[in-house]
Amino acid sequence: MFKKLSIKNKIISIILMITSLVIVLGMALLTINNIITLKNEISTQMQVNAKLYSESVAPGILYNMTEKTADILKQLEYIPNITHAQIYDTSATKIVSYARPGHPSTHIKSKSFDSHVTHFEGDILHIFEPITYMGEKLGFLYIRANTELSKKILDSIYIVLMLIILLFIITYLLASRLQKIISDPIIELTNITNEITEKGDYSIRLKNLYYDEIGLLFNEFNQMLEVIQNREKERDFAEESLRDSEMRYRRLTENAKDAIYRISIPDGFYEYMSPAIVEMSGYTPNDFYKEPLFMKKIMHPSFHAWFENIWSDIVHGNVLPAYEYQITHKNGDVRWFYQKSVIVKDANGAPIALEAIATDITDRKRIEEEVKQLNAELEDRVRRRTAELQSANNELKDFAYVVSHDLKAPLRGISQLSQWFLQDYKDELDKDGQELAELLIKRVDRLNKLINGILEYSRVGRIVNKEERIELKELLEDIIDILNPPKHFSFSLPEYLPVIIADRIRIEQVFQNLVSNSIKYCDKQNAQVEILFEDLDEVYQFAVKDNGVGIDKKYHEKIFGIFQTLEQKEDNDNTGIGLSIVKKIIELYGGSVWIESSIDEYTIFYFTLSKSKVAYE
């Protein structure tokens, strides 16, 4: 029944039950307290009277003045509640007694009391008070009083019951009034909820005038409405977008040149086929809708067995992401199709449909066949051309070697004859003649160096020496020692240089050419040459830095060309081949070389070596 009550009645019922329980318990405790207090008050009052009378009758008992003692007891009639009084001596013998008129006399059994005794028997209060005089015990006074305690208790209980009823009525009236503080907002919330349900309008909001849990509930409800309203807007937008998307998708599928279709699994019924299939196969979408697995019917006979296998895989939920096959057009032509497929599965992972896009690649296949034929012809041409180039390259190398070798003999002869001529006829030649003879010797020597340079350059990459383990730090120390630089040069090497596997002669050529260039073109008294190293991700990077004359930026690319030098060829013996050899060797090891320089400040030659070609493990 309580569950069926309205919130209003539930609140009133709860308040009444709790309040009633509290009032009843409170009043019960109050009644008990009143009874105890009342008994204590009556008992105390009677004890005081008993004490007074025990002191009053003490002289009469001491001097055996029985009449006087009886007169004193008779005065108890002025105390309404006392009905009997008796005086006993120490041997419990009654001396005198008093009984209120209309009350029969009573007698207690003989006994001795040493102290005050008070006890109730219903409404009757019994008091025993010792009688003493000057510290001497003379007897005891017994008083019996009718306290009408039951009547007083009933009167008290009646008053309490009336008070409980009054408080219950007041509680009910207050509860009926105050429950609105809780029920009215809830009723308002219910009404708003019904209004929102009926109208479907989530813009309605509760007016919150509360700062307690009700206010928090209203705020949360308004926030919930805000969220729902936003989601409604998002849903409407999503539905609109979905409709637009569906329209765009339909326009795309209807106008696409590729055939887009969906086929159910495992029965093979076509659920959708785009109009492009008409141009591609000659058959209409209705032809496909009428017959399951209609594609098999128009497929080229050479692909029938293939189709059986692939459809079996599709039924079991497996399909290649893309494949090619041939069909027979309605007009008898054979067409190539390229198809991308995806399997649609239900919530349990079972395949329910195949969605695919088929593209007519007949023209592409024809072009591929033509390209394949052209590639075959091109490969044949490349092979013939490569053979011709290889033959020409070999002939060129042989020519360079033969020419260089054949030129060396007459050059040596010219050089020797020039030296003999200068030695034998030095005194007979004037100054100009001697200079011409010396110039002849220098040019023959330069030509000899150029021939050696050509031979050395042609050997790079052609002659392969044994690769070995190279301690680069030791190699550089040996190179510096061999070059024997002037004493004003200072050299700096990194604390760590790697150990590599390479052709020692080639690596030595690289470092020796670069270090010798630094020595040759550094004219400062505090000449410094520094070797730098950095271990990068895929390469080792090295650098040779000097504080020499520097190289203008416009020559940074030129200097790596063969026979390129920045000095007048008549004034130096530099062939211009050294940096060309360096570049060629470094490129053989998968690296690159470049330069940074500033005139009269510094020059840095950087180069890298690929770890895949030189790394040592």
C-alpha positions as CSV (number, residue, x, y, z in Angstrom):
1,M,0.0,0.0,0.0
2,F,2.8,2.4,0.8
3,K,4.3,1.9,-2.6
4,K,1.0,2.9,-4.2
5,L,0.8,6.1,-2.3
6,S,1.6,9.4,-4.0
7,I,4.8,11.2,-3.0
8,K,2.7,13.7,-1.1
9,N,1.0,11.1,1.0
10,K,4.3,9.2,1.4
11,I,6.0,12.3,2.8
12,I,3.0,12.9,5.2
13,S,2.9,9.3,6.3
14,I,6.7,9.2,6.9
15,I,6.5,12.4,8.9
16,L,3.5,11.2,10.9
17,M,5.1,7.8,11.6
18,I,8.4,9.3,12.7
19,T,6.8,12.1,14.7
20,S,4.3,9.7,16.4
21,L,7.1,7.3,17.4
22,V,9.1,10.2,18.8
23,I,6.1,11.7,20.6
24,V,4.9,8.4,22.1
25,L,8.4,7.4,23.2
26,G,8.9,10.9,24.6
27,M,5.6,11.0,26.4
28,A,6.1,7.5,27.7
29,L,9.5,8.5,29.2
30,L,7.9,11.7,30.5
31,T,5.0,9.7,32.1
32,I,7.5,7.3,33.7
33,N,9.5,10.2,35.0
34,N,6.4,11.9,36.3
35,I,5.3,8.8,38.2
36,I,8.8,8.4,39.7
37,T,8.9,12.0,40.6
38,L,5.4,11.9,42.1
39,K,6.2,8.9,44.2
40,N,9.5,10.5,45.4
41,E,7.7,13.7,46.2
42,I,4.9,11.9,48.2
43,S,7.4,9.7,49.9
44,T,9.7,12.7,50.8
45,Q,6.7,14.7,52.1
46,M,5.5,11.8,54.3
47,Q,9.0,11.1,55.6
48,V,9.2,14.7,56.7
49,N,5.9,14.4,58.5
50,A,7.0,11.1,60.1
51,K,10.3,12.7,61.3
52,L,8.5,15.7,62.8
53,Y,6.0,13.5,64.7
54,S,8.6,11.0,65.8
55,E,10.5,13.9,67.5
56,S,7.2,15.3,68.9
57,V,6.2,12.0,70.6
58,A,9.7,11.1,71.9
59,P,9.3,13.0,75.4
60,G,5.8,11.4,75.9
61,I,7.2,7.9,75.3
62,L,10.3,8.6,77.5
63,Y,8.1,9.7,80.4
64,N,5.2,7.3,79.7
65,M,2.8,10.0,78.9
66,T,0.5,7.9,76.8
67,E,-2.4,10.4,76.6
68,K,-0.1,13.2,75.6
69,T,1.4,11.0,72.9
70,A,-2.1,10.0,71.7
71,D,-3.1,13.7,71.4
72,I,-0.1,14.3,69.4
73,L,-0.9,11.5,66.9
74,K,-4.5,12.7,66.7
75,Q,-3.1,15.9,65.1
76,L,-2.3,13.7,62.0
77,E,-5.9,14.2,61.0
78,Y,-4.8,17.5,59.6
79,I,-2.8,15.7,57.0
80,P,-5.5,14.3,54.7
81,N,-3.6,11.4,53.2
82,I,-2.6,9.7,56.5
83,T,-5.2,7.1,57.5
84,H,-3.3,5.3,60.3
85,A,-0.5,5.9,62.7
86,Q,1.0,3.7,65.5
87,I,3.8,3.9,68.0
88,Y,5.7,0.9,69.2
89,D,8.3,0.6,71.8
90,T,11.7,-1.2,71.2
91,S,10.1,-4.5,71.8
92,A,7.6,-3.8,69.0
93,T,4.7,-3.5,71.5
94,K,2.1,-1.0,70.4
95,I,1.8,1.9,72.7
96,V,-0.7,4.2,71.0
97,S,-2.5,4.3,67.6
98,Y,-4.4,6.6,65.4
99,A,-7.0,5.8,62.7
100,R,-8.8,8.4,60.6
101,P,-12.5,8.2,61.1
102,G,-14.1,5.9,58.6
103,H,-11.0,3.8,58.4
104,P,-10.7,0.6,60.4
105,S,-7.8,0.2,62.7
106,T,-4.9,-1.9,61.5
107,H,-2.1,-3.7,63.1
108,I,1.4,-4.7,61.9
109,K,3.3,-7.6,63.1
110,S,5.8,-7.0,65.9
111,K,9.2,-6.3,64.5
112,S,12.1,-4.0,65.2
113,F,13.3,-1.3,62.7
114,D,16.7,0.3,63.1
115,S,16.3,2.9,60.3
116,H,13.8,4.6,58.0
117,V,11.8,2.3,55.9
118,T,9.4,3.6,53.1
119,H,7.5,1.4,50.6
120,F,4.4,1.5,48.5
121,E,1.7,-1.1,48.2
122,G,-0.4,0.2,45.4
123,D,-1.8,3.5,46.5
124,I,-0.8,2.8,50.2
125,L,2.5,4.2,51.5
126,H,4.0,2.6,54.5
127,I,6.5,4.6,56.6
128,F,8.6,3.4,59.5
129,E,10.4,6.1,61.4
130,P,12.7,5.3,64.5
131,I,11.9,7.4,67.7
132,T,15.0,8.5,69.5
133,Y,15.8,11.0,72.2
134,M,19.2,12.2,73.0
135,G,20.7,9.4,71.0
136,E,18.6,6.8,72.9
137,K,16.3,4.6,70.8
138,L,12.8,4.6,72.3
139,G,10.7,2.8,69.6
140,F,9.4,3.5,66.1
141,L,6.5,5.3,64.5
142,Y,4.5,3.6,61.8
143,I,2.4,5.8,59.4
144,R,0.1,4.5,56.7
145,A,-1.1,7.0,54.0
146,N,-3.5,6.6,51.1
147,T,-1.7,8.6,48.3
148,E,-4.3,8.0,45.6
149,L,-1.2,7.4,43.4
150,S,-3.2,5.4,40.8
151,K,-5.6,8.3,40.2
152,K,-2.8,10.7,39.9
153,I,-1.0,8.5,37.4
154,L,-4.2,8.0,35.3
155,D,-4.7,11.8,35.3
156,S,-1.1,12.2,34.1
157,I,-1.6,9.5,31.4
158,Y,-4.8,11.1,30.3
159,I,-3.1,14.5,30.0
160,V,-0.2,12.9,28.1
161,L,-2.7,11.1,25.7
162,M,-4.5,14.4,25.1
163,L,-1.2,16.0,24.4
164,I,-0.1,13.2,22.0
165,I,-3.4,13.6,20.1
166,L,-3.0,17.3,19.9
167,L,0.7,17.0,18.8
168,F,-0.3,14.4,16.2
169,I,-3.0,16.7,14.8
170,I,-0.5,19.6,14.7
171,T,2.1,17.3,13.0
172,Y,-0.4,16.2,10.4
173,L,-1.4,19.8,9.6
174,L,2.3,20.9,9.4
175,A,3.2,17.8,7.4
176,S,0.4,18.4,5.0
177,R,1.6,22.0,4.6
178,L,5.3,21.5,4.6
179,Q,5.3,18.4,2.3
180,K,4.7,20.8,-0.6
181,I,8.3,22.0,-0.2
182,I,9.3,18.6,-1.6
183,S,6.3,17.4,-3.5
184,D,5.6,20.5,-5.4
185,P,9.0,20.6,-7.2
186,I,8.6,16.9,-8.0
187,I,5.1,17.4,-9.3
188,E,6.5,20.4,-11.3
189,L,9.2,18.1,-12.7
190,T,6.6,15.5,-13.5
191,N,4.4,18.0,-15.3
192,I,7.4,19.3,-17.3
193,T,8.3,15.7,-18.2
194,N,4.8,15.0,-19.4
195,E,4.8,18.2,-21.4
196,I,8.1,17.4,-23.0
197,T,6.8,13.9,-23.8
198,E,3.7,15.2,-25.4
199,K,5.2,18.0,-27.4
200,G,8.6,16.5,-28.0
201,D,10.1,20.0,-27.3
202,Y,13.4,19.7,-25.5
203,S,13.9,23.4,-25.4
204,I,11.6,23.6,-22.3
205,R,13.6,24.3,-19.0
206,L,12.7,24.2,-15.3
207,K,12.9,27.4,-13.5
208,N,15.2,26.6,-10.6
209,L,14.6,28.6,-7.3
210,Y,16.1,25.9,-5.1
211,Y,19.6,25.6,-3.6
212,D,19.3,22.1,-2.1
213,E,19.2,18.6,-3.6
214,I,16.0,19.6,-5.5
215,G,17.9,22.5,-7.0
216,L,20.7,20.1,-8.0
217,L,18.1,17.7,-9.5
218,F,16.6,20.6,-11.5
219,N,20.1,21.6,-12.7
220,E,20.9,18.1,-13.7
221,F,17.5,17.7,-15.4
222,N,18.0,21.0,-17.4
223,Q,21.5,19.8,-18.4
224,M,20.1,16.5,-19.5
225,L,17.5,18.4,-21.6
226,E,20.4,20.5,-23.0
227,V,22.3,17.3,-23.9
228,I,19.2,15.7,-25.4
229,Q,18.4,18.9,-27.4
230,N,22.0,19.0,-28.7
231,R,21.8,15.3,-29.6
232,E,18.5,15.9,-31.3
233,K,20.1,18.6,-33.4
234,E,23.1,16.4,-34.1
235,R,20.7,13.5,-35.0
236,D,18.7,15.8,-37.3
237,F,21.9,17.0,-38.8
238,A,23.2,13.5,-39.2
239,E,19.9,12.3,-40.7
240,E,20.0,15.3,-43.1
241,S,23.7,14.5,-43.9
242,L,22.8,10.8,-44.3
243,R,20.0,11.7,-46.7
244,D,22.4,13.9,-48.6
245,S,25.0,11.2,-48.5
246,E,22.5,8.6,-49.7
247,M,21.5,10.9,-52.6
248,R,25.1,11.5,-53.5
249,Y,25.9,7.8,-53.2
250,R,23.0,7.0,-55.4
251,R,24.0,9.6,-57.9
252,L,27.5,8.3,-57.9
253,T,26.5,4.6,-58.2
254,E,23.9,5.4,-60.9
255,N,26.3,7.5,-62.9
256,A,29.5,5.6,-62.2
257,K,31.3,3.9,-65.1
258,D,32.1,1.0,-62.9
259,A,29.6,-1.7,-61.9
260,I,28.7,-1.5,-58.2
261,Y,26.7,-4.4,-56.8
262,R,25.7,-6.3,-53.7
263,I,24.9,-10.0,-53.7
264,S,23.5,-12.0,-50.7
265,I,25.4,-14.9,-49.2
266,P,24.9,-17.9,-49.6
267,D,21.9,-17.9,-52.0
268,G,23.6,-15.5,-54.5
269,F,20.7,-13.2,-55.1
270,Y,21.6,-9.7,-56.4
271,E,20.3,-7.1,-54.0
272,Y,21.6,-4.2,-56.1
273,M,23.3,-3.7,-59.5
274,S,24.3,-0.3,-60.9
275,P,23.2,0.7,-64.4
276,A,26.9,0.7,-65.6
277,I,26.6,-3.1,-66.0
278,V,24.6,-2.5,-69.2
279,E,27.5,-0.8,-71.0
280,M,30.0,-3.3,-69.5
281,S,28.2,-6.6,-70.2
282,G,25.2,-5.8,-72.4
283,Y,22.9,-7.1,-69.7
284,T,20.5,-5.0,-67.6
285,P,20.3,-5.0,-63.7
286,N,17.0,-6.8,-64.0
287,D,18.8,-9.7,-65.8
288,F,20.9,-10.0,-62.7
289,Y,18.0,-9.7,-60.2
290,K,16.1,-12.5,-61.9
291,E,18.7,-15.2,-61.7
292,P,21.1,-15.9,-58.7
293,L,24.8,-15.9,-59.5
294,F,24.0,-14.5,-63.0
295,M,27.7,-13.4,-63.3
296,K,28.7,-17.1,-63.6
297,K,26.4,-17.4,-66.6
298,I,28.1,-14.6,-68.5
299,M,31.6,-15.5,-67.3
300,H,34.1,-16.7,-69.9
301,P,34.2,-20.6,-69.9
302,S,37.9,-20.6,-68.9
303,F,37.0,-19.0,-65.6
304,H,34.0,-21.3,-64.6
305,A,36.1,-23.5,-62.4
306,W,37.8,-20.5,-60.9
307,F,34.4,-18.9,-60.1
308,E,33.3,-22.1,-58.3
309,N,36.4,-22.0,-56.1
310,I,36.1,-18.3,-55.3
311,W,32.4,-18.5,-54.5
312,S,33.1,-21.3,-52.1
313,D,35.6,-19.1,-50.3
314,I,33.1,-16.2,-50.2
315,V,30.4,-18.4,-48.6
316,H,32.9,-19.3,-45.9
317,G,33.8,-15.6,-45.3
318,N,37.0,-15.4,-47.3
319,V,37.6,-13.3,-50.4
320,L,40.6,-11.8,-52.2
321,P,40.6,-8.0,-51.9
322,A,41.0,-7.7,-55.7
323,Y,41.0,-10.1,-58.7
324,E,40.6,-10.1,-62.5
325,Y,38.5,-12.3,-64.7
326,Q,36.9,-12.4,-68.1
327,I,33.2,-12.3,-69.2
328,T,31.5,-12.7,-72.5
329,H,29.6,-9.6,-73.6
330,K,26.1,-10.0,-74.9
331,N,27.4,-9.1,-78.3
332,G,30.0,-11.9,-78.1
333,D,33.1,-9.8,-77.3
334,V,35.4,-11.0,-74.5
335,R,35.9,-8.4,-71.8
336,W,38.3,-8.2,-68.9
337,F,36.9,-7.2,-65.4
338,Y,38.9,-6.0,-62.4
339,Q,37.0,-6.4,-59.2
340,K,37.5,-5.2,-55.6
341,S,35.3,-7.0,-53.1
342,V,34.5,-6.9,-49.4
343,I,32.4,-9.3,-47.3
344,V,29.6,-7.9,-45.0
345,K,29.1,-9.9,-41.8
346,D,26.4,-9.9,-39.2
347,A,27.0,-9.4,-35.4
348,N,28.0,-13.0,-35.0
349,G,30.6,-12.8,-37.7
350,A,28.7,-14.8,-40.3
351,P,28.9,-13.6,-43.9
352,I,25.6,-12.2,-45.2
353,A,26.6,-10.3,-48.4
354,L,29.3,-9.4,-50.8
355,E,29.8,-5.8,-51.9
356,A,31.9,-5.2,-55.0
357,I,33.1,-2.8,-57.6
358,A,33.8,-4.2,-61.1
359,T,35.8,-2.2,-63.6
360,D,36.1,-2.9,-67.3
361,I,39.9,-3.1,-67.9
362,T,39.8,-4.6,-71.4
363,D,41.6,-1.5,-72.9
364,R,44.1,-1.6,-70.1
365,K,44.8,-5.3,-70.7
366,R,45.3,-4.6,-74.4
367,I,47.7,-1.7,-73.6
368,E,49.5,-3.9,-71.1
369,E,50.0,-6.5,-73.7
370,E,51.3,-3.9,-76.1
371,V,53.6,-2.5,-73.4
372,K,54.8,-6.0,-72.6
373,Q,55.8,-6.5,-76.2
374,L,57.5,-3.1,-76.3
375,N,59.3,-3.9,-73.0
376,A,60.5,-7.2,-74.5
377,E,61.8,-5.3,-77.5
378,L,63.3,-2.6,-75.3
379,E,65.0,-5.1,-73.1
380,D,66.5,-6.7,-76.2
381,R,67.7,-3.3,-77.4
382,V,69.1,-2.5,-73.9
383,R,71.0,-5.7,-73.8
384,R,72.5,-5.0,-77.2
385,R,73.3,-1.4,-76.3
386,T,74.8,-2.5,-73.0
387,A,77.0,-5.0,-74.7
388,E,78.0,-2.3,-77.2
389,L,78.7,0.2,-74.3
390,Q,80.6,-2.4,-72.4
391,S,82.7,-3.2,-75.4
392,A,83.3,0.5,-76.0
393,N,84.2,1.1,-72.4
394,N,86.7,-1.8,-72.4
395,E,88.1,-0.4,-75.6
396,L,88.3,3.1,-74.0
397,K,90.1,1.7,-70.9
398,D,92.5,-0.3,-73.1
399,F,93.0,2.8,-75.2
400,A,93.7,4.9,-72.1
401,Y,96.2,2.3,-70.8
402,V,97.9,1.8,-74.2
403,V,98.1,5.5,-74.9
404,S,99.4,6.3,-71.4
405,H,101.9,3.4,-71.6
406,D,103.1,4.3,-75.1
407,L,103.4,8.0,-74.3
408,K,105.5,7.3,-71.2
409,A,108.5,5.8,-73.1
410,P,109.1,8.8,-75.5
411,L,108.4,11.2,-72.6
412,R,111.1,9.6,-70.5
413,G,113.4,9.9,-73.5
414,I,112.6,13.6,-74.0
415,S,113.0,14.2,-70.3
416,Q,116.4,12.4,-70.2
417,L,117.7,14.1,-73.4
418,S,116.6,17.5,-72.0
419,Q,118.4,16.9,-68.8
420,W,121.6,15.8,-70.6
421,F,121.3,18.7,-73.0
422,L,121.1,21.1,-70.0
423,Q,124.0,19.5,-68.3
424,D,126.3,19.3,-71.3
425,Y,125.5,22.7,-72.8
426,K,124.6,24.7,-69.7
427,D,127.7,26.9,-70.1
428,E,127.1,27.6,-73.8
429,L,123.4,28.6,-73.3
430,D,122.5,32.0,-72.3
431,K,120.0,32.7,-69.6
432,D,116.9,32.6,-71.9
433,G,118.1,29.3,-73.3
434,Q,118.6,27.7,-69.9
435,E,115.1,28.9,-68.8
436,L,113.6,27.3,-72.0
437,A,115.4,24.0,-71.3
438,E,114.2,24.0,-67.7
439,L,110.7,24.8,-68.8
440,L,110.8,21.9,-71.3
441,I,111.8,19.5,-68.5
442,K,109.0,20.8,-66.2
443,R,106.4,20.4,-69.0
444,V,107.6,16.9,-69.7
445,D,107.4,16.1,-66.0
446,R,103.9,17.6,-65.8
447,L,102.7,15.6,-68.8
448,N,104.1,12.4,-67.1
449,K,102.1,13.2,-64.0
450,L,99.0,13.8,-66.0
451,I,99.4,10.4,-67.7
452,N,99.9,8.8,-64.3
453,G,96.8,10.6,-63.1
454,I,94.7,9.3,-66.0
455,L,95.9,5.8,-65.3
456,E,95.0,6.1,-61.6
457,Y,91.6,7.6,-62.3
458,S,90.8,4.8,-64.8
459,R,91.8,2.2,-62.2
460,V,89.3,3.5,-59.6
461,G,86.3,1.1,-59.6
462,R,87.9,-1.1,-62.2
463,I,90.7,-2.7,-60.2
464,V,89.3,-4.2,-57.0
465,N,91.9,-4.8,-54.2
466,K,91.3,-7.0,-51.2
467,E,89.1,-5.4,-48.5
468,E,90.5,-5.6,-45.0
469,R,90.0,-4.3,-41.5
470,I,91.2,-0.7,-41.2
471,E,92.0,1.1,-37.9
472,L,91.3,4.6,-39.2
473,K,93.1,6.3,-36.3
474,E,96.3,4.4,-37.1
475,L,95.9,5.0,-40.8
476,L,95.7,8.8,-40.3
477,E,98.7,8.8,-38.0
478,D,100.7,6.9,-40.7
479,I,99.5,9.4,-43.4
480,I,100.6,12.4,-41.4
481,D,103.9,10.8,-40.7
482,I,104.4,10.0,-44.5
483,L,103.5,13.5,-45.6
484,N,106.0,15.0,-43.1
485,P,104.3,18.4,-42.7
486,P,106.3,21.5,-41.7
487,K,106.8,21.9,-37.9
488,H,104.5,24.9,-37.7
489,F,101.5,22.6,-38.6
490,S,99.4,21.2,-35.7
491,F,97.1,18.2,-36.2
492,S,94.0,17.2,-34.2
493,L,92.4,13.8,-34.4
494,P,89.1,12.7,-32.7
495,E,89.4,10.6,-29.6
496,Y,87.4,7.9,-31.4
497,L,87.5,6.8,-35.0
498,P,85.7,3.6,-36.2
499,V,87.2,0.4,-37.5
500,I,85.9,-0.3,-41.1
501,I,86.2,-2.9,-43.7
502,A,87.3,-1.5,-47.1
503,D,90.1,-1.3,-49.7
504,R,93.0,0.1,-47.7
505,I,94.7,1.7,-50.7
506,R,91.5,3.6,-51.7
507,I,90.7,4.8,-48.2
508,E,94.3,5.9,-47.8
509,Q,94.1,7.8,-51.1
510,V,91.0,9.7,-49.9
511,F,92.5,10.9,-46.6
512,Q,96.0,11.5,-48.1
513,N,94.7,13.7,-50.9
514,L,92.5,15.8,-48.5
515,V,95.2,16.1,-45.8
516,S,97.9,16.9,-48.4
517,N,95.7,19.6,-49.9
518,S,95.3,21.2,-46.4
519,I,99.1,21.2,-46.0
520,K,99.7,22.6,-49.4
521,Y,97.2,25.5,-49.3
522,C,97.7,26.6,-45.6
523,D,100.2,29.5,-45.5
524,K,99.7,30.6,-41.9
525,Q,102.3,30.3,-39.1
526,N,99.7,28.8,-36.8
527,A,98.6,26.3,-39.4
528,Q,96.0,23.9,-38.1
529,V,94.5,20.7,-39.6
530,E,91.6,19.0,-37.8
531,I,90.1,15.6,-38.6
532,L,86.4,15.5,-37.6
533,F,84.1,12.4,-37.2
534,E,80.3,11.9,-36.6
535,D,78.4,8.6,-36.4
536,L,75.0,9.3,-38.1
537,D,72.1,6.9,-38.7
538,E,73.2,5.2,-41.9
539,V,76.6,6.7,-42.7
540,Y,79.9,7.6,-41.1
541,Q,80.6,11.3,-41.7
542,F,84.2,12.6,-41.8
543,A,85.7,16.1,-42.3
544,V,89.2,17.5,-42.9
545,K,89.3,21.1,-41.7
546,D,92.2,23.6,-42.1
547,N,92.6,27.4,-41.5
548,G,94.2,28.0,-44.8
549,V,93.5,30.4,-47.8
550,G,90.0,29.1,-48.4
551,I,88.2,28.5,-51.7
552,D,85.7,30.8,-53.3
553,K,82.1,29.4,-53.3
554,K,81.9,29.6,-57.1
555,Y,84.6,26.9,-57.4
556,H,83.1,24.4,-54.9
557,E,81.7,22.2,-57.6
558,K,84.4,22.8,-60.2
559,I,87.3,21.5,-58.1
560,F,85.9,17.9,-58.1
561,G,86.2,17.8,-61.9
562,I,89.1,16.0,-63.5
563,F,92.1,18.2,-64.4
564,Q,90.5,21.1,-62.5
565,T,92.9,23.3,-60.4
566,L,92.6,26.8,-59.1
567,E,96.3,27.7,-59.8
568,Q,98.0,28.5,-63.0
569,K,99.1,25.2,-64.5
570,E,102.4,26.7,-65.5
571,D,103.3,27.6,-62.0
572,N,102.6,24.3,-60.1
573,D,102.8,20.6,-60.6
574,N,99.2,19.9,-59.5
575,T,97.4,17.8,-62.1
576,G,93.9,18.5,-60.8
577,I,93.1,14.8,-60.6
578,G,93.4,14.2,-56.8
579,L,89.9,15.5,-55.8
580,S,88.3,13.7,-58.8
581,I,89.8,10.4,-57.5
582,V,88.5,11.2,-54.0
583,K,85.0,11.8,-55.3
584,K,85.0,8.6,-57.3
585,I,86.3,6.5,-54.4
586,I,83.7,7.9,-52.0
587,E,80.9,7.4,-54.4
588,L,82.0,3.7,-54.8
589,Y,81.4,3.4,-51.0
590,G,77.9,4.9,-51.3
591,G,78.9,8.3,-49.9
592,S,79.1,11.9,-51.1
593,V,81.6,14.7,-50.7
594,W,81.1,18.4,-50.4
595,I,83.0,21.5,-49.2
596,E,82.4,24.5,-46.9
597,S,84.9,27.4,-47.0
598,S,85.5,31.0,-46.2
599,I,88.3,33.0,-47.9
600,D,91.4,33.4,-45.7
601,E,89.6,31.7,-42.8
602,Y,89.0,28.0,-43.3
603,T,88.2,25.1,-45.6
604,I,86.3,22.0,-44.6
605,F,86.0,18.9,-46.9
606,Y,83.1,16.7,-45.7
607,F,82.6,13.2,-47.0
608,T,80.4,10.2,-45.9
609,L,80.8,6.4,-46.2
610,S,77.8,4.2,-46.2
611,K,77.7,1.8,-43.2
612,S,76.2,-0.9,-45.3
613,K,79.4,-0.9,-47.4
614,V,82.1,-0.3,-44.8
615,A,80.6,-1.0,-41.3
616,Y,82.7,-3.4,-39.2
617,E,80.9,-5.7,-36.8
